[in-house]
Each structure stands twice: as structure tokens, then as C-alpha cells.
Amino acid sequence: MSRTVDWSKLCPDLLRSIFESLTSLDFHRAKTVCSNWYTVSRTSPLYPWRIVLQGQNSLLYDPIQDKVYHKNLLGINLSKVHCLASYSNWLLLVDPCLHFHLLNVFTRETINLPSLDSSLRDTRYKFTRNDLFECFLELYGTKFLVTWDDFRFSKTAVLWINERNGDFVVSWAIKQFYILSFKKIANSGDERWSITCTQCEDMAYKDNKLYVYTYDHYINVLDFSGDCPKETLEGNHYLNHPFPFVDTIYKMRIAITKSGEVLIVLSLKELNRKFCVCKLNLEVGEWERVESLGDEMLIFGHGVTIRGPVKDRGIKCGSICFLDDDHLSDNYLGPRRETSCGVFDLATSTITWHTRLDDPSSKIYWFVPGQT
């Protein structure tokens, strides 16, 4: 047997079994060894972690291995930022001055996005600031105040990033009728914010398309393959099929499956069923309830589904991960629940509440390490 072994050419099945035996942190290190290892790692099941932001520190919780990792995120005061979205190991953060940052929670790498008031592509719009760190969006002479508090309760935003080449897309909704977006492409010198006028209650991004759920319950699609996002009508099966909104809905989000189908994910006021998922039946043109997600799962408000673990360890295929404010508690007028996040099993309509890691002053989020 030759003593020279090319470890990059291990059999995919063997390499996959090795990956599954590693701890989560070692897995994320191993997939960066070479392009072949990275390709095989993409076929491994993923599952959500939780991150708790406290000052300049954070707690990373791996729910399947039941491990807590303490991370010191130098240079960012996490108590003074809002997390708007996440993708893989990255968070999209906004600070009180409305400066946007991407943060890798494992490596502490930070990417600062250009200032809004210096790089808007469309000259009909303008951002200005005053000494109170307030910002104004100006449209044809009319100003709209935009403050950090606007992001406290509204997290209508998406993040996508390619960790191999550093390309990324950021979009967020403002004042219900505007979407601001930033697209970074390797070796491209034209990197500016774009603004799109459209209704937006929620959004999701996949494969160069931004799916926008409007306030009149339609789904628009913006094409991000070019320099500027453009609304596309061709191939949008949802234009003539609004979702039938009912009063029993507490919150509503959209998500895109691996195959590109749009799901409507509902948090309900009903006592016996807290969440449900619907998709459009193209043959009859009606929205129908989905009883199974197959081998996929999702995070409420995350925007896309992911491959879920097959084994039931509290998180598995067919699960919906959520935070406390995504869910209308049966005793919502009473004291705060001892746990702040849970996992809903779509097949059994049951909730598993997870260990509490935060305190009332901290901020907690779900994210999916290794997402591609």
C-alpha cells in the first residue's frame, strides 16, 4: 500500500460518514480543507443552532449535541445592534447609526456595508442624517424618518452569502413600500444600494430571486441576476393567486423550498394547532395545507427550508423552529415563559420547548451553520 495518500480524494460515502462522526465545530473546520470535502459536506444534513448576544460576548448552543460555546466577538457591542437576518455562519446586523454589518459568529470576521447616504444607485432617492443619528429617506421632496427603533420589531430582511468567493446579497424592507438591497459580486466595482418601490410584508431569497409577500396577499418576484433588482412576470405562478388571509392567523412568513416552491408559514391563534404550512396547488389554483415537509425543515421567518436530521433529537425533518414572540402563548397575558424558543413538530402538532440560555436583557436568534 502506497504511503502517499491523497486525502482530498476519499470516497464520498466514507468522507460523509467521517463528517457525521465529528463535532459540529470540527465539521465546519473540515469542510474548508479542500473543494472536494466542501462538496461532500453540502450533502450532510443541517440543523439550526441558537445564538445569544450579550454585550461583546455570545453563546452558541448546539441543540443536538447539547453543547454551549462561549465566543468573544471583539469590536462589536452586541447589546447595541439588531440582528435582521442570518445565513450560514453570518448575521446581518444594524447599529443605532443605521450602519450595516455582516458578522461571522465563528471566525469573528466582519464586513462593513457602504453607508446608505453615500451609495444610493437611484438619484431620485436620498438618505440624509442629523446630529441625533436619525436618518431621513427623501422621495421627491417628501422625507420619511427612519430610526434604529424601526428595526426593533420589524425584521423583514434577508441575507445570502457565498462563503467560497465572498459574494453576498442583502435586502430589507422599510416603511412598507420600499426595499433596499445591496449586491456584492467578486471583482465588481459597481457596488451600491438599490431601492425598489413595492409593497412588502415579508420576503425570502433564493437563486437570484427575491420573493416578496405583499400587503394585499400576492407574491411578487424580483430578479437579482443583473446589476439592479427588476420585477419579473414571466414564470411567476403566484401573480393571480392571492393567499386567503383569515382572522385566525397570528403571524405569517414565507419560505422557499429546495425545489423552489413558495410556502406560506402561519403562526395561528388556534389552541390545538399553533403552526401550519400552505403551498399553491398549481393544477387547481388554490392554496392548500401541507402535511409534510419531506426531508426538509424550517425556521419561522428564516426564508428558506433546509435539509433536516432524520433522527428525532428534538429537531428533525418536518420541524418548525421559532422564538417566543413568533408564537401566541396560551397565557400570553401572564408571566414570561421560562423558555424563549421551541420546535413545532408538523406531523404531531406538538411543541418541544428548549433550554433557556438568555436573560431578559439578551437577544436570541436561530441560525444554521454550514447552510449553502
N, C-alpha and C positions, 0 to 999 in steps of 0.2 A: 504493500500500500504506500502510495506516494506520501512523503511528508509535507508536500506543498498542497495546501487546501485553499481553494477559493471560496471563502465563506459567503461571498455575495451571491453564489450560485447554488445555494442549498435548495433542496426540493421544497416547493411552496407548501405542501402539506406538512412536511417536517418543520419548516420555519413557522408555520401558523401554530402548530402545537407548542413550539417553544415560546412563542409570543403569549399564548394563553396561560402559560405557567409563570410568567413574570408578574411582579408587582406593577401597579399602574404607572408609577413614575419611571421604572425601568423600561416598560413598554414604550413610553413616549421618547425615551432616550434611544432605544434600539432602532426605532423606525427611521431615525436620521442617519444611520450608518451608511447606507447606500441607496440608490434608486430602486433596486430590486426589493430590498427589505421594506422600503416605504410602500411600494406597490402591493406587496403581500399584506402589510399592516392594514391597508384600506379594506380588506375583506374580513377583518376581525370585527366582532360585534362591539358596539359602543354603548355607553350608558352615562347618564348625567351625574355630575358632581355638584356639590354646593360650595359657594364661596361666601365668606362673611367678611365684610370690610369694616375695620375698626382702626381709626387713626392712620398710622403708617404701616400697620400690620394687617394681615389677613389670615383666616383659617380656611384651608382647603379640606373638604370632607369627602372621602371616597366611601359611598354608602354600601357597596358590595363587599369591600374588604374591611369596612368599619374602621377606617383609619383617619386620623386628623393630622394634617401637615400645617405647620406654622411657617408663614412666609413674611419676610420683611420687605415691603415694596418701597424702597428708598426714593425720595424725591417727590412723592405724591401723598398729600394728606387726604386719605380716603374718606374722612368724615365730611369733607367739603367738595365732594363730587357726586354726581348722579350717574349710575350705570344705565345706559339706554338700551344696550343690546350686547349680545355675545356671539362669538363664533369660534369654535375650536378652543384654543388656549387664550383667546383675545377678548378683551372687554372694550366697548365703546363708552368713553367717559366724557362728561361735560362739567366744567368748573363754573363758579359764580360769574366769571367774566365772559361766559359763553365761548370759551376756547375748548376745542375738541381734541381728544387724545385717544390713541389705541394703546392698550397695555397688555403685554403677555404675562399672565399670572405665574408662569413657571420660571421664565428667564429674566423677568423684570424689564425687558426691552420696551421702550416707549416710542411711539410715532406721533408727532405733533402735526395736526392738520392745519392748513393755512387759515389765517383769520378770515372770518366772513366779510368784514368790511373792506378787505383789500383784494378779494379774488372772486367776485361775483361775475359770472360769464355774461349775463344779460344786463345791459346798461339801463334798462327801464326800471330796475330794482336797485335799491341801495340800502346798505346797513350803516348806521351811524351809532356812536356811543356817546355817553356823557360821563361826568365825573363820578356818578353814583353806580357805575358799572352796569347801567341799563343800556339796552340796545333797542333800536327802532328799525323796523322794516318799512321802507318808504316805497309806495307804489303810486305813480302819477300824482305826487304831491301829498298823498294821504299817508300818515305814519301810524304804524301799529307797534305798541310796546311789546317787547319780548324780554322776559326776565328768566333767571335761573329757576324760579318757582314754577314756571310753566312746565318744566320737566319733572317736577317732583311727583306728580300724579299721572302725567301722560307719558307713556313710554312707547309711542308709536314710532319705532325706528328699526332699522335693520343694519346688519354688518355682515359682509362676506370678505374673506381673505384667503389668498393662495399662499400658503406658508413656504412653498418651494421657490417662488420668484418675487414675493412681496407685493403682488398686485392686490388691490382691495377696492371695495365699494361701500360707501356709507350713505344712507338716506334717512331722513327724519321729517316728520310732519309738523307743521306749525300753523296755528290759528285755523285749523280745519280745512283750509283751502289752498295750502301751499306745501310743496315737497321740496326740500333742499337736498341735494345729492352731490357727492364727491367721488370721482373715479380715478384711481391711481394705476397707471399702466407702466410697466418697466420701460425705460428709455424713452418715455414720452415727456416732452417739455410743456405740453398744454394741460396743466393740472389746476383747474379752477372749479369753484362751486357752481352748480347749475340750479335753477329754480323752475319748478313746474306748477302751473295753476291747475289744481284738480281737487275734488273732494277727497278726504281721506279719514276713515275711521280706524283702519288697520292696514298693515302691509306685510308682504313676505317676498323674499328674493331668492331666485334660483335660475341658474343657466342663463345669465344676462337678461333676465326678465324680472321686473318689479310688478307684483300683483297687488292692486290697490282695492280694498273694500271701501265703497263709498257710503255716504250717509243715507242715500236712498236705496241701499242694499244691492247694488250692482258690483261687478268686479271688472275694473279696467286693467289693462296690461301696458306697461311702459317698457320699451325695448332699450336696453343699455349697451348694445353691441357697438354703437357708434360713439362719437365724441359727446353728444348730448342725448339725454333720455327723450324718446319720442313715443307717443301713444300709438299702439298698433291695433288695428281692427281685424286684420286677416288672421284667421285661426283662433280668435277669441270666442270660444263656445258659450261664454257666460254673459255676453252683452245683452241678450234678450231674455235672460232668466234670473230675475232678482230673487234674493233669498226671502222666504216668507217670514218676516220677523213677528214674534209673538211676545206677549207680556211676561211669560214665564222665564224669559232669558234674563240672567243677571249680568253676564259679560259675554262678549263674542270676539273671537280671534280667527284668523285664517292660517292655514299651514299648507305647504306643498309637499306631496309625497315624492318618493324616489322616482316614480314613473311620470311625474309632472302633473298629477291631478290636484285640483284645489279642494281642500277640506275646510268646512266651517266647523270650528270647535266652540261648543257652547258650555258656559257655566250656568247652571239652572237654579231657579228658586225652589224647585220641587224637593220634597224631603226624601223621597225614595230613590232618586237618581240625580246626582249632583253634576255630572258632565255627560255630554253626548257629542257625537261627531256626525256630520252630514256631508254628502257629496252629490253632485249633479248626475242624475241618470240621463245620459245624452239621448237614449232611444225614446224616452217619453217626455223629456224636457222638464223633469221635476226633481226637486231636491229630496233625497231620501236619507234616512238614518243608517249609519254604518255600524254593524255589529262587531266587526273585527278589523284590526289594522294589519293583519298578516304578521310578518316578521318585523314590523316597524313599531315605533312608539314615538311620543312627542312630549315636548314641554309646552304648557299653556303660554301662548304669546311668543314662542321662540321662532315660529315662521316656517320651519321645515321639519319633516319627520326624520328619524334616524333608525338604523338597524338596532334592534334591541336584543338583550341577552335572552337566550332560550330558557335557561333555568330560572325558577322563581326564587329570587333572593330579596324580595321586597320591591325590585324594579325588574320588569321583564317586557317582552313583546306585548303590545296591547295596553300599555300603561300610559297615563297622562300625569306628568309631574306638575305640581302647582305650588304657589305660595299662598299664604293666609289670605291676602286681600283679593286673590283670584276666586275665592270660594266663599259663598254666603253661609256662614255657620248657623246651625240651628238656634244657637243662643247668641246671636250677633250683638244683642243689646247688653249682654252680660260681660264678665271679666274676660281679659285676653286669654286665648288658648295657650296651654303650656308648650305646645309645639307650633312652629310657624310655617311648616310646609308638609305636604303629603303627596301620596301617589294613589291615583284612582285606577282601579282595575276595570277596564271597559267590559269584560266578559261577566264579571260577578257584581258590578256596581258597588264595590266596597272600597273603602279608603284605608290605607296604611299610613299612620302618622309617624314621622321620622324624628329622631333625637334632636332636641333643641340645642343649638350651638351659640346662638346670639343672645344679646341683651336688648332692651328697648331702644338703646341709642345706636345700635349697629345696623348695617344693611346687608341683606342676604339675597343671593341670586343663584339660580341653577345655571350651569354651563356644561358643555360636552367636550371634554378633552379629546383631541385627535380627529375631530369632525372634518370631513373633506367634501 
